[in-house]
């Protein structure tokens, strides 16, 4: 028996599962919240006939994100319905919703190292997860940068800005009999905006949440509050989706 045909058949089944999940209108909002998924779908569809496709990892990846979305969909709906009459509310104001988004961004970043070959995609997904993490850690300062709004945009064609993002890698060997694991971290990000962001974080710690801190941010000559155009649009889509 030629097991290559079994693998191709399994790939066809997995491809059907991909299409079933992403073409279902009930899951349409998932694509709006997580545009990164298109990187994985496109990669899989372009290599579906290749014997080098990591079938098991794609299967785990799809089941993980689909189960997580289905399991937490009721929570998302409850949060949206509670804030539906608040015109100033946006999805990034909800810590439970941002925690879910952070977990998914991390999932994309982790699986990207095995499923996506382009190192710039690795950088992009790590960076997007980092921005959501910073939002969870500090809900004030990030409001005065464009980073948070940008992480919800579709994947840009021009990724040259990621040249400023330096990723370090080192391996850890647990024993001679087991494979080592690769640890990745962000060493630096040479960009004026990120320097401004961390300067604000430092100032906030020094001031220890001084009452004048908000006024300092508002009046700073280096920046103005972000309008969150993308996030506001996504919030409206979520409200309509759960009507």
Number of C-alpha atoms within 10 A of each C-alpha: 5 6 8 10 11 11 16 16 13 15 25 15 12 19 18 11 15 19 12 12 17 18 12 9 11 11 17 13 15 18 14 16 19 18 14 23 19 14 15 18 16 11 14 22 14 10 12 18 14 13 13 8 16 14 18 11 13 21 16 12 16 18 15 13 17 16 11 14 17 12 11 12 14 12 14 18 15 12 15 25 15 9 15 19 10 10 9 9 14 19 20 22 13 15 13 15 16 17 16 15 18 21 16 19 24 20 17 24 22 15 17 20 16 12 19 16 11 10 12 16 19 20 21 20 22 23 22 21 21 17 19 23 18 14 22 19 11 13 12 14 20 23 20 22 19 18 20 21 19 17 24 17 16 15 18 9 6 7 12 10 12 18 11 11 19 13 16 12 10 10 11 10 11 10 8 7 7 8 11 13 11 12 10 13 12 14 11 12 17 14 12 8 16 15 12 16 17 13 12 19 16 12 15 19 10 10 12 10 11 13 9 9 15 14 10 14 19 13 12 12 8 10 14 14 15 14 13 19 12 14 20 18 11 19 19 15 14 22 17 11 15 15 9
